[in-house]
Amino acid sequence: MADAALFVTDLALGLLLGCVFAVIAHGLNLIWGVAKVVNVAHGEFIMLGAYGAYFFNVWFGFNPLLSVPIDAAIGLGVGVIFYFFFLFRELRGKESMGPQSEMVTLVATFGLALVLINLAQALWTGNNVGIPWSPGVVQIGSVQLPLGGLYVAITSVAIIGLSHVFLSKTYLGNAIRAYSQDIPATQLVGINPTSTAAIGTALGFCITMAGGALLTVWLPTGIYPAMGNLYAPISFVIVVLGGPGKMWGSLVGGLTLGVIIDVGQLFVGGSIALATAIGFLILIPVLLFRPEGILR
C-alpha cells in the first residue's frame, strides 16, 4: 500500500513538474515553429529568466509568480533584439530556411550561448542561489502537493492556453501562423513578414523567460549560470515529443517527460539522473515511428 501511495504521489508531482517543463519548452516551440530556427541559446534565456526572478526577490521581495509578468515583458524586448541581430539578415527576402541559413543561425546562437554563460559567471559567479519561497502544501486524499508547484502548474497551462488563443483567434496570431506555413502567401495578402516574424520570435522569448521564473519554484538552490545545459535538452526533447509547431504539443511532451522522470525514479533506485536519461531515450522510438510528434 505504501508503494502504491508513493507511486500516486510521484505521479502527481511528475504532472506538476511536467507543466513547468512544458512552458519552458513552449517558447522554443514557438521560435522553431514560426522562424524555423533552432535556438541553441534557449537554455541560457531560461537561465536569465530564473536570475531575473531571483534578483526581483532579493531587491523587492517578489515571489517567483510576481516576477513572471516582468520577466515576460523583458523577454519581449530581448526577443525583438534577438530577431534583428541574429535572424533578420538570414531570413530577409527568403521564402524558407536553406541549409546555409540554418548553419549560420546555429553557429550564431551557439556563440551567443557561450557569451551568456561566461558573462553570467563573471557577473554572478558560479555559486548556486535560489528563492526561499514555500507557500505550504495542500492535501488531496492521501497525496500532499506543494502549493507553489500547483500555482506554477496552473500558471504554466494558462500561458500555453493564452498563447493558443492568441495564435488561433486574433488577426496578428493568424498572421504569425500564416508566416510559419507560407511566407510568399503572407506577402500576397499584405502581411509584413519582417514585423510578423519579429513579433512571433519575441513571443517565444517572452514565454521562455517567464518559464525560467516559474522554474525557480522547483529550484530552491538550483539557479546557476550553466543551468541551461540541463534545461535546453529537456526543452528540445519536449518539442520533438509533442511535435514542432504544435502549441498543445508542448504540454503533452512536458507532462510525458515530467511523469517519466518523477515516476521513473521509483524503478531506478531514486536516481534522478538515470530517470532523466530514460526520459531522453524515449525520443528514439518517437523519431523512428512518430517523427511528427505523439500529438496528432
C-alpha positions as CSV (number, residue, x, y, z in Angstrom):
1,M,0.0,0.0,0.0
2,A,2.9,2.3,0.8
3,D,4.3,1.7,-2.6
4,A,1.0,2.5,-4.3
5,A,0.7,5.7,-2.3
6,L,4.3,6.7,-3.3
7,F,3.5,5.9,-6.9
8,V,0.5,8.2,-6.8
9,T,2.4,11.0,-5.1
10,D,5.3,10.8,-7.7
11,L,2.7,10.7,-10.5
12,A,1.1,13.9,-9.2
13,L,4.4,15.6,-8.7
14,G,5.5,14.5,-12.2
15,L,2.4,16.1,-13.7
16,L,3.2,19.4,-11.8
17,L,6.8,19.3,-12.9
18,G,5.7,18.4,-16.4
19,C,3.7,21.6,-16.6
20,V,6.7,23.8,-15.9
21,F,8.8,21.8,-18.3
22,A,6.1,22.4,-20.9
23,V,6.2,26.2,-20.5
24,I,10.0,26.4,-20.8
25,A,9.8,24.3,-23.9
26,H,6.9,26.3,-25.3
27,G,9.0,29.3,-26.1
28,L,11.4,27.2,-28.1
29,N,8.4,25.6,-29.9
30,L,7.2,29.0,-30.9
31,I,10.5,30.2,-32.3
32,W,11.1,26.8,-34.0
33,G,7.6,26.8,-35.4
34,V,7.5,30.4,-36.6
35,A,11.0,31.3,-37.7
36,K,12.1,27.7,-38.4
37,V,15.2,28.5,-36.3
38,V,16.7,26.1,-33.7
39,N,17.8,28.4,-30.9
40,V,20.8,26.7,-29.3
41,A,20.9,29.5,-26.7
42,H,17.4,28.6,-25.5
43,G,18.8,27.3,-22.1
44,E,20.6,30.5,-21.5
45,F,17.4,32.5,-21.8
46,I,15.8,30.1,-19.3
47,M,18.7,30.9,-17.0
48,L,18.3,34.7,-17.5
49,G,14.6,34.3,-16.6
50,A,15.5,32.4,-13.4
51,Y,18.1,35.0,-12.4
52,G,15.5,37.7,-13.1
53,A,13.1,36.1,-10.6
54,Y,16.0,35.7,-8.2
55,F,17.0,39.4,-8.3
56,F,13.4,40.6,-8.1
57,N,13.1,38.6,-5.0
58,V,16.4,40.0,-3.5
59,W,15.7,43.6,-4.4
60,F,11.9,43.8,-4.0
61,G,10.9,40.7,-2.1
62,F,8.8,39.4,-5.1
63,N,7.9,35.7,-5.1
64,P,8.5,33.9,-8.4
65,L,4.9,34.3,-9.6
66,L,5.1,38.1,-9.2
67,S,8.2,38.1,-11.3
68,V,6.6,36.3,-14.2
69,P,5.0,39.3,-15.9
70,I,8.1,41.4,-15.5
71,D,10.3,38.6,-16.9
72,A,7.8,38.2,-19.8
73,A,8.0,41.9,-20.6
74,I,11.8,41.8,-20.6
75,G,11.6,38.7,-22.8
76,L,9.5,40.6,-25.4
77,G,12.2,43.2,-25.8
78,V,15.0,40.6,-25.8
79,G,13.2,38.7,-28.5
80,V,12.9,41.7,-30.8
81,I,16.6,42.4,-30.3
82,F,17.5,38.8,-30.9
83,Y,15.5,38.7,-34.2
84,F,17.1,41.8,-35.7
85,F,20.6,40.9,-34.6
86,F,20.7,37.2,-35.3
87,L,17.9,36.2,-37.7
88,F,16.8,39.2,-39.8
89,R,19.8,39.2,-42.1
90,E,19.4,35.5,-42.9
91,L,15.7,35.5,-43.2
92,R,15.2,38.7,-45.1
93,G,13.8,38.1,-48.6
94,K,13.9,34.3,-48.3
95,E,10.9,32.0,-48.8
96,S,12.3,29.4,-46.4
97,M,15.4,28.5,-44.3
98,G,18.0,26.9,-46.5
99,P,20.9,24.7,-45.2
100,Q,23.3,27.7,-45.2
101,S,20.9,29.9,-43.2
102,E,20.3,27.0,-40.8
103,M,24.1,26.6,-40.2
104,V,24.6,30.4,-39.8
105,T,21.9,30.7,-37.2
106,L,23.0,27.5,-35.4
107,V,26.6,28.8,-35.1
108,A,25.4,32.3,-34.1
109,T,23.1,31.1,-31.4
110,F,25.8,28.7,-30.1
111,G,28.2,31.6,-29.9
112,L,25.6,33.6,-28.1
113,A,25.1,30.8,-25.6
114,L,28.8,30.7,-24.7
115,V,28.8,34.5,-24.3
116,L,25.8,34.5,-22.0
117,I,27.2,31.7,-19.8
118,N,30.5,33.3,-19.4
119,L,29.0,36.7,-18.8
120,A,26.7,35.3,-16.1
121,Q,29.6,33.6,-14.4
122,A,31.6,36.8,-14.4
123,L,28.7,38.8,-13.0
124,W,27.2,36.4,-10.6
125,T,29.9,33.7,-10.0
126,G,29.2,30.1,-10.4
127,N,27.6,29.6,-7.0
128,N,24.1,28.2,-6.7
129,V,21.4,30.5,-5.5
130,G,17.7,30.2,-5.1
131,I,14.4,31.7,-3.9
132,P,13.3,30.6,-0.4
133,W,9.5,30.6,-1.2
134,S,7.2,27.9,0.1
135,P,3.5,28.8,0.5
136,G,2.7,25.5,2.1
137,V,1.1,22.2,0.9
138,V,-2.4,21.1,0.0
139,Q,-3.8,17.6,1.0
140,I,-5.7,15.9,-1.8
141,G,-6.8,12.5,-0.5
142,S,-3.6,10.7,0.6
143,V,-1.4,12.9,-1.5
144,Q,0.3,16.1,-0.3
145,L,1.2,18.6,-3.0
146,P,3.3,21.7,-2.7
147,L,1.1,24.8,-3.3
148,G,4.0,26.5,-5.0
149,G,4.2,23.7,-7.6
150,L,0.4,23.8,-8.0
151,Y,0.4,27.5,-8.6
152,V,3.2,27.1,-11.2
153,A,1.3,24.3,-13.0
154,I,-1.9,26.4,-13.3
155,T,0.1,29.4,-14.5
156,S,2.0,27.3,-17.0
157,V,-1.1,25.8,-18.5
158,A,-2.7,29.3,-18.6
159,I,0.3,30.7,-20.5
160,I,0.1,27.9,-23.1
161,G,-3.7,28.3,-23.4
162,L,-3.4,32.1,-23.8
163,S,-0.8,31.7,-26.5
164,H,-3.0,29.2,-28.3
165,V,-6.0,31.6,-28.2
166,F,-3.8,34.5,-29.4
167,L,-2.4,32.4,-32.3
168,S,-5.8,31.0,-33.4
169,K,-8.3,33.7,-32.6
170,T,-6.6,37.1,-33.4
171,Y,-5.5,38.7,-36.6
172,L,-1.9,39.0,-35.6
173,G,-1.8,35.4,-34.3
174,N,-3.2,34.1,-37.6
175,A,-0.6,36.2,-39.5
176,I,2.1,34.6,-37.4
177,R,0.8,31.1,-38.2
178,A,0.4,32.0,-41.9
179,Y,4.0,33.2,-42.0
180,S,5.2,29.9,-40.5
181,Q,3.4,28.0,-43.2
182,D,3.9,30.0,-46.4
183,I,6.0,33.3,-46.4
184,P,5.2,34.3,-50.1
185,A,1.5,33.8,-49.5
186,T,1.6,36.1,-46.4
187,Q,3.2,38.8,-48.5
188,L,0.5,38.5,-51.2
189,V,-2.2,39.2,-48.7
190,G,-0.4,42.3,-47.4
191,I,1.2,40.9,-44.2
192,N,4.7,42.3,-43.4
193,P,6.9,39.3,-43.0
194,T,9.6,41.1,-41.0
195,S,7.3,42.5,-38.3
196,T,5.3,39.3,-38.1
197,A,8.5,37.1,-37.6
198,A,9.9,39.6,-35.1
199,I,6.7,39.5,-33.0
200,G,6.5,35.7,-33.2
201,T,10.1,35.4,-32.1
202,A,9.5,38.0,-29.3
203,L,6.5,36.0,-28.1
204,G,8.7,32.9,-27.9
205,F,11.3,34.7,-25.8
206,C,8.6,36.2,-23.6
207,I,7.3,32.7,-22.7
208,T,10.8,31.3,-22.3
209,M,11.9,33.9,-19.7
210,A,8.5,33.7,-17.9
211,G,9.1,29.9,-17.8
212,G,12.6,30.5,-16.3
213,A,10.9,32.5,-13.5
214,L,8.4,29.7,-12.9
215,L,11.1,27.0,-12.8
216,T,12.7,28.7,-9.8
217,V,9.9,27.3,-7.6
218,W,11.3,23.9,-8.2
219,L,14.9,25.0,-7.7
220,P,15.3,26.3,-4.2
221,T,19.1,26.2,-4.6
222,G,19.4,25.4,-8.3
223,I,19.9,28.7,-10.1
224,Y,23.4,29.0,-11.6
225,P,25.0,30.2,-14.9
226,A,25.2,26.8,-16.6
227,M,21.7,25.6,-15.7
228,G,20.7,25.9,-19.3
229,N,22.9,22.9,-20.1
230,L,20.2,20.7,-18.5
231,Y,17.0,22.5,-19.4
232,A,17.8,23.2,-23.1
233,P,18.0,19.4,-23.9
234,I,14.8,18.9,-21.8
235,S,13.1,21.6,-23.9
236,F,14.3,20.0,-27.2
237,V,13.0,16.6,-26.2
238,I,9.6,18.0,-25.2
239,V,9.3,19.9,-28.5
240,V,10.1,16.8,-30.5
241,L,7.8,14.6,-28.4
242,G,4.8,16.9,-28.8
243,G,5.6,17.9,-32.4
244,P,7.4,21.1,-33.5
245,G,5.0,24.0,-34.1
246,K,2.1,22.2,-32.2
247,M,1.1,24.5,-29.4
248,W,-0.6,21.9,-27.2
249,G,2.3,19.5,-28.1
250,S,4.5,21.4,-25.6
251,L,2.1,20.4,-22.8
252,V,1.8,16.8,-23.9
253,G,5.6,16.5,-24.2
254,G,6.2,18.2,-20.9
255,L,3.7,16.1,-19.0
256,T,5.1,12.9,-20.6
257,L,8.7,13.8,-19.6
258,G,7.8,15.0,-16.2
259,V,6.0,11.8,-15.3
260,I,8.7,9.6,-16.7
261,I,11.4,11.4,-14.7
262,D,9.4,11.5,-11.4
263,V,7.9,8.1,-11.5
264,G,10.9,6.6,-13.1
265,Q,13.0,7.2,-10.0
266,L,10.9,4.6,-8.2
267,F,12.3,1.9,-10.5
268,V,16.0,3.1,-10.7
269,G,16.9,3.4,-7.1
270,G,15.9,7.0,-6.7
271,S,18.5,8.3,-9.3
272,I,17.1,11.4,-11.0
273,A,20.0,11.3,-13.5
274,L,19.1,7.8,-14.6
275,A,15.4,8.6,-14.7
276,T,16.1,11.7,-16.9
277,A,18.3,9.5,-19.2
278,I,15.4,7.1,-19.6
279,G,13.1,10.0,-20.4
280,F,15.6,11.1,-23.2
281,L,15.7,7.6,-24.5
282,I,12.0,7.6,-25.5
283,L,13.0,10.1,-28.1
284,I,14.5,7.4,-30.2
285,P,11.2,5.4,-30.9
286,V,9.3,8.6,-31.3
287,L,11.7,9.8,-34.0
288,L,11.6,6.4,-35.7
289,F,7.8,5.8,-35.6
290,R,6.2,9.3,-35.0
291,P,8.6,11.9,-36.3
292,E,5.8,14.4,-36.4
293,G,5.3,14.0,-32.6
294,I,3.0,12.0,-30.4
295,L,0.2,14.6,-30.7
296,R,-1.8,14.3,-33.9
